[in-house]
Amino acid sequence: MPIAIILTALPIEYAAVRAHLTHCKEVVHRGTVYEKGIFASNGRTWTVAIAEVGAGNSGAAFEAERAISFFNPEIALFVGVAGGVKDVEIGDVVAATVAHNYERGKDEQTFSPRGDAGESSYALIQRARAEARKAEWTHRIQGDAPSTNPRAIVQEIAAGEKVVASTRSATYKFLRQEYSQCVAVEMEGRGFLKAAHASEPVKALIIRGISDLINKKRQADATGSQERASRYAAAFAFQLLDSIGVEVDVDGDAGIQPKIPLNYRRIYYEGFDFTSNESSQNSRQLDEFWLVGELKGWTGQVADGIHSLQNLSRPDAPIENCIRYYEKDAISVELGECRVSVKAKVLPPNDSHSGAGLKFRADTESNTYYAFFLNAGSTVSLTQTVNSSMSFLWSQELTGIASDSFVSLSMTGRGSEIDLSVNGLVVYTLKNADILQGSPGIIALSVGTFYFDDFAIYLPVQS
């Protein structure tokens, strides 16, 4: 899965970023302490490493270079607060196109600045402009919702080693005179972009929440403005991550493209909350689909909202059993680009092939399909069956999951790629899939007792 790093200067900024991550664990590299977690949204999952690096351009440059070298990310962000210089209000978010080091120059009778500016990555600036035109990012704000929607602005900023706390200060007057295009001032952005520039092809962007308007900075901070600005900046940062996907073009260079599709809508759901006796075929009509179960010598039942299949090595039972999904006219549903999910559980007795999970892109006539199994012993595996011949493509052992508990599995098809997720986290992506069409379903394999719940099908919604 793609990797991003997010650096912050202050503890309050770090906490705002961390609130968007799950499964965080500490990682120490050459003395720097990071946390690495997961950000999952709309079928796209990022590994995100975060660190609190302190104030100042030099420290930001040092820590950015170290983090980029260690994690080799596709995206690097610096997220935090800034003081508003002009054309902004407290709570607004600024994505910086350029960060100017306003302290570089020649000091004679008067100070003459010498240009020292770093640019954020073009692709991320363009993506930030696109997200700033929409309000979706405000929905990601953690904690108390803002009384009025803050704005997102894509503009230039200034970065230096001073805390600018008065519009009467010489530094503020200098900024307005020499850097009149800058809407905010902070202390780390130039150093961060310098390190990112030296670490291509990583894409970098600075995202700042406005916590004060220079005058009355102490009073603004006392009202919690830094905490709010940190939360707003973090929300915009994660909206940015959610709206992009990292792909490789024909020349092998990493590029940033819009993630398509952005959303899914559920078209089918089966919670098995109906009563059925054991039989050779269970059917249920729901919306435009029929649920058809073929027991083929196994025993099976639906009770207490759970569908169970059982094979205790009866001589007449085939190795696999499946439940397929059909339209009302019994024609197989073509859903190669769908997302399909189910909760599964596997109980003994089992053998090395026992498993329960999802059937994907299945063709009835040729008996060709992919299957994503929860296997006995808390492992997951991907298989491909072509003309009734099954082969294992990938497997992974799960940690922290009880062997007798339900596990949520999902498969998301995007052309020649298929994402496999466990409990909402992408664990593997199949590249160059050979099977591109067919219908979804659930499947049990070999010996054991297999339980299923909450089967659902989703179709992509193009924005």
Buried (B, 14 or more C-beta within 10 A) or exposed (E): BBBBBBBBBBEBBBBBBBBBBEEBEEBEBEEBEBBBBBBBBBBBBBBBBBBBBBBBBEBBBBBBBBBBEBBEBBBBBBBBBBBBBBEBEBBBBBBBBBBBBBBEBEEEEEEEBEEBBBBBBEBBBEBBBBBBEEEEBBEBBBEEEBEEEBBBBBBBBBBBBEEBBEBEBEBBEBBEEBBEBBBBBBBBBBBBBBBBBEBEEBBBBBBBBBBBBBEBBEEBBEEEBBBBBBBBBBBBBBBBBBBBBBEEEEEEEBBBEEBEBBEBEEBBEBBBEEEBEEEEEBEBEEEEBBBBBBBBEBBBBBEEEBBBBBBEEEEEBEEBBBBBBBEEEEEBBEBBBBBBBBBBBBBEEBEEBBBBBBBBBBBEEEBBBBBBBBBBEBEBBBBBBBEEEBEEEBEEEBEEBEBEEBBBBBBBBBEEEBBBBBBBBBBBBBEEBEBEBBBBBBBBBBBBBBBBBBBBBBBBEEE
